[in-house]
Amino acid sequence: MTDVTNDLTLDRMGGASAGDFIELLKPRVMSLVVFTGLAGVVLAPGHIHPFLAAVAVLCIAVGAGASGAINMWYDRDIDAVMTRTAKRPIPSGRVEPAEALGFGITLSVFSVVVMGLAVNWAAAALLALTIGFYVFVYTMWLKRRTPQNIVIGGAAGAFPPMIGWAAVTGSVDTASILLFLLIFLWTPPHFWALALFRNSDYTRAGVPMMPVVAGERATKRQMLAYTLILLPVAAAPSFVGIAGPVYLAVAAVLGLMFVGCAVRVLRAVDDKPAKKMFGFSILYLFLLFAVMMAERLAFGGGAWW
């Protein structure tokens, strides 16, 4: 037993591993951010060299990861008391808080500067805005103060397709704003589904998520409302030239399924429908953007041709 304890102590004294720093980047969250950022590049009108497109997507990924690292640094106190986050690198003692903060700041500066120098400064400015919004507005201001934290703070996760679009066009226009709105309106029902079956975690940590403050019934009603509002917004890309009839049909079917998930959550007396809705919400957003890109590349060309 003593030998095992000594080994664990030596491992901790040996410092953080590369895997610990990768975990700071929140790779699962980053994957969806990268995917929607790539969608912005593919769907944008105009031309971009494939290498520069790859650089733009890489910068989006690094910027998202940097935001995650700074978020973990700031939230280390509440992460330590939540079951879902207690094993993260900082609360588990594998990474020092100062290391995580320095890592996040370094990657933030790197991603913005490289985006500006290699691609364009419009995309770099949007990337800087995204990082700043996630760190200062969501993490430091909203998350611990209001149940609208996810509603307003969700804007940070909705920027990536706009950044990808700006990497190609150097600007922001109506179509890219529509892509932003699609993710922005998707975010509350997605995260509130998680909050419903992790309610005890958020209550224990003192985070005012909607189920904690307004109660589960009110949260479920708002989730249904957002899925209904999302129906026409998700269909809109077909009417502004960035998607076609195939996407419209898929968006209609998936949208009705998403509404159905929300109805089942509203009627439920346990957490199972909320867990299923959370999982489906990820698939929903992934498929919408995947079909948009596939249709664009198959029938409408792409920004890197």
C-alpha positions in Angstrom: 0.0 0.0 0.0 2.9 2.3 0.9 4.5 1.6 -2.5 1.3 2.5 -4.4 1.0 5.8 -2.4 4.6 6.7 -3.1 4.1 5.9 -6.8 1.1 8.2 -7.0 3.0 11.0 -5.2 5.9 10.6 -7.6 3.6 10.8 -10.6 2.0 14.0 -9.3 5.4 15.5 -8.5 6.5 14.6 -12.0 4.3 17.3 -13.5 1.5 17.3 -16.0 1.5 15.2 -19.0 0.8 16.2 -22.6 -2.6 14.5 -22.3 -3.5 16.7 -19.3 -2.9 19.8 -21.3 -4.9 18.4 -24.2 -7.7 17.8 -21.8 -7.6 21.5 -20.8 -8.6 22.3 -24.4 -12.0 20.5 -24.0 -11.5 18.4 -27.1 -15.0 17.1 -27.3 -16.4 20.7 -27.2 -13.7 21.8 -29.6 -14.6 19.1 -32.2 -18.1 20.6 -32.8 -16.6 24.1 -32.9 -14.1 23.1 -35.5 -16.8 21.4 -37.5 -19.0 24.4 -37.6 -16.0 26.6 -38.4 -15.2 24.4 -41.3 -18.8 24.7 -42.5 -18.4 28.5 -42.6 -15.3 28.1 -44.8 -17.1 25.7 -47.2 -20.3 27.6 -47.4 -18.8 31.0 -48.0 -18.8 32.5 -51.5 -15.5 33.3 -53.0 -12.1 31.4 -53.0 -9.5 30.5 -50.4 -6.4 28.4 -50.9 -6.8 24.9 -49.2 -3.7 25.6 -47.1 -5.1 28.9 -45.8 -8.5 27.2 -45.2 -6.7 24.6 -43.0 -4.8 27.4 -41.2 -8.1 29.2 -40.5 -9.8 26.0 -39.1 -6.7 25.3 -37.0 -6.8 28.8 -35.6 -10.5 28.4 -34.7 -9.6 25.1 -33.0 -6.7 26.5 -31.0 -8.7 29.6 -30.0 -11.6 27.4 -28.8 -9.2 25.2 -26.9 -7.5 28.3 -25.3 -10.9 29.5 -24.2 -11.6 26.1 -22.6 -8.2 26.2 -20.7 -8.9 29.7 -19.3 -12.4 28.6 -18.4 -11.0 25.6 -16.5 -8.6 27.9 -14.7 -11.4 30.3 -13.6 -13.9 27.6 -12.7 -11.5 25.3 -10.8 -13.4 25.9 -7.5 -16.8 24.8 -8.8 -15.3 22.0 -11.0 -13.9 20.5 -7.8 -17.4 20.0 -6.3 -19.2 18.8 -9.4 -19.2 15.1 -10.2 -19.0 15.7 -14.0 -15.9 17.9 -13.7 -14.0 16.8 -10.5 -11.5 14.8 -12.5 -10.5 17.6 -14.7 -6.7 18.4 -14.7 -6.8 21.3 -12.3 -9.1 20.1 -9.5 -7.5 16.7 -9.6 -4.1 18.3 -9.1 -2.5 17.2 -12.3 -2.1 20.8 -13.6 -1.3 23.9 -11.6 -3.8 26.8 -12.1 -1.0 29.2 -13.2 0.1 26.7 -15.8 -3.4 26.4 -17.2 -3.9 30.2 -17.3 -0.5 30.7 -19.1 -1.3 27.9 -21.5 -4.7 29.4 -22.4 -3.4 33.0 -22.8 -0.5 31.9 -25.0 -2.7 29.9 -27.3 -5.2 32.7 -27.5 -2.6 35.2 -28.7 -1.1 32.7 -31.0 -4.4 31.8 -32.7 -5.5 35.4 -33.2 -2.1 36.6 -34.5 -1.7 33.6 -36.9 -5.2 34.1 -38.2 -4.6 37.8 -38.8 -1.2 37.3 -40.5 -2.0 34.3 -42.5 -5.7 34.7 -43.4 -7.2 38.1 -42.7 -7.7 40.5 -39.8 -11.5 40.4 -40.1 -11.5 36.7 -39.2 -8.8 37.4 -36.5 -11.0 40.1 -34.9 -14.0 37.8 -34.8 -11.8 35.1 -33.2 -10.5 37.5 -30.6 -14.1 38.6 -29.9 -15.2 34.9 -29.5 -12.4 34.2 -27.0 -13.0 37.4 -25.1 -16.8 36.8 -25.0 -16.4 33.2 -23.7 -13.8 34.2 -21.1 -15.0 37.5 -19.8 -18.7 37.7 -20.6 -19.8 34.0 -20.1 -17.2 32.5 -17.7 -16.4 35.5 -15.5 -19.6 37.5 -15.6 -22.7 35.5 -16.5 -22.2 31.9 -15.5 -22.4 32.5 -11.7 -24.9 35.4 -11.8 -27.9 34.6 -14.0 -29.9 31.7 -15.3 -29.6 33.3 -18.7 -25.9 32.5 -18.7 -26.3 29.9 -21.4 -28.7 32.0 -23.5 -26.4 35.0 -23.7 -23.1 33.2 -23.3 -24.0 30.7 -26.0 -23.1 33.4 -28.5 -19.5 32.4 -28.0 -20.2 28.9 -29.4 -22.1 30.4 -32.3 -19.3 32.5 -33.7 -17.2 29.8 -35.4 -19.1 29.6 -38.7 -19.0 33.4 -38.9 -15.2 33.2 -38.4 -14.8 30.6 -41.1 -17.0 32.7 -43.4 -14.9 35.8 -42.8 -11.8 33.8 -43.4 -13.0 33.5 -47.0 -14.8 36.7 -47.6 -13.2 39.1 -45.2 -16.6 40.2 -44.0 -19.8 39.3 -42.2 -23.1 39.2 -44.0 -26.7 38.0 -43.6 -26.0 34.4 -44.5 -23.2 34.0 -41.9 -25.4 35.7 -39.3 -28.0 33.1 -40.0 -25.5 30.4 -39.3 -24.7 32.1 -36.1 -28.4 32.3 -35.1 -28.9 28.6 -35.8 -26.3 27.6 -33.2 -27.3 30.4 -30.8 -30.9 29.2 -30.7 -29.8 25.6 -30.5 -27.6 26.2 -27.4 -30.3 26.7 -24.7 -32.2 23.5 -25.2 -29.0 21.6 -25.7 -27.4 22.7 -22.4 -30.6 22.8 -20.4 -31.1 19.2 -21.3 -27.7 18.5 -19.7 -28.6 20.8 -16.7 -31.8 18.8 -16.1 -30.0 15.5 -15.5 -27.0 17.2 -13.8 -29.2 19.5 -11.6 -27.7 18.3 -8.4 -24.2 19.1 -9.6 -25.1 22.7 -10.4 -27.1 23.1 -7.2 -24.1 21.9 -5.1 -21.7 24.2 -7.0 -24.1 27.2 -6.7 -24.3 27.7 -10.4 -27.6 29.4 -11.3 -28.6 27.2 -14.2 -32.2 27.5 -15.3 -33.4 24.3 -13.6 -31.8 25.4 -10.3 -33.3 28.9 -10.3 -36.6 28.6 -12.2 -37.3 24.9 -11.6 -37.5 21.9 -14.0 -41.0 22.6 -15.3 -40.2 26.1 -16.4 -37.0 25.0 -17.9 -38.7 22.3 -19.9 -41.3 24.8 -21.3 -38.5 27.1 -22.4 -36.7 24.2 -24.1 -39.8 23.4 -26.1 -40.2 27.1 -27.0 -36.6 27.3 -28.3 -37.0 24.1 -30.4 -40.2 25.6 -32.0 -38.4 28.9 -32.8 -35.5 26.9 -34.2 -37.7 25.3 -36.8 -38.0 28.2 -39.3 -34.4 29.5 -38.5 -33.0 26.0 -39.3 -34.9 26.0 -42.6 -33.8 29.6 -43.6 -30.4 28.6 -45.2 -32.4 27.1 -48.0 -33.9 30.5 -48.8 -30.7 32.6 -48.7 -28.7 30.6 -51.1 -26.4 28.6 -48.8 -28.4 25.4 -48.9 -30.9 23.7 -51.2 -34.0 21.4 -51.2 -32.1 18.4 -49.7 -31.1 20.4 -46.7 -34.6 21.9 -46.3 -36.1 18.4 -46.2 -33.5 17.2 -43.7 -33.9 20.3 -41.5 -37.7 19.8 -41.4 -37.4 16.2 -40.3 -34.7 16.8 -37.8 -36.4 19.9 -36.5 -39.7 18.0 -35.8 -37.7 15.2 -34.1 -36.0 17.9 -31.9 -39.4 19.3 -31.0 -40.6 15.8 -30.3 -37.7 15.3 -27.9 -38.6 18.5 -26.1 -42.3 17.4 -25.8 -41.1 14.1 -24.3 -38.9 15.9 -21.8 -41.8 18.2 -20.8 -44.0 15.2 -20.1 -41.3 13.1 -18.4 -41.1 12.3 -14.7 -37.5 11.1 -14.9 -34.2 12.1 -16.5 -34.1 9.6 -19.4 -35.7 11.9 -22.0 -33.4 14.8 -21.1 -30.4 12.5 -21.6 -31.7 11.4 -24.9 -32.4 14.9 -26.0 -28.9 16.0 -25.0 -27.4 13.3 -27.2 -29.8 14.0 -30.1 -29.1 17.7 -30.0 -25.5 17.1 -30.8 -26.4 14.8 -33.7 -29.0 17.4 -34.9 -26.5 20.2 -35.2 -23.8 18.0 -36.7 -26.2 16.6 -39.4 -27.5 20.1 -40.3 -24.1 21.4 -41.0 -22.9 18.2 -42.6 -25.8 18.2 -45.1 -25.3 21.9 -45.9 -21.6 21.3 -46.7 -22.3 18.1 -48.7 -25.0 19.8 -50.7 -22.7 22.8 -51.3 -19.8 20.7 -52.4 -21.9 18.4 -54.6 -24.0 21.0 -56.4 -22.7 24.5 -55.7 -18.9 24.3 -55.6 -17.0 25.5 -52.6 -14.8 28.3 -51.4 -11.6 26.4 -52.0 -12.3 25.4 -55.6 
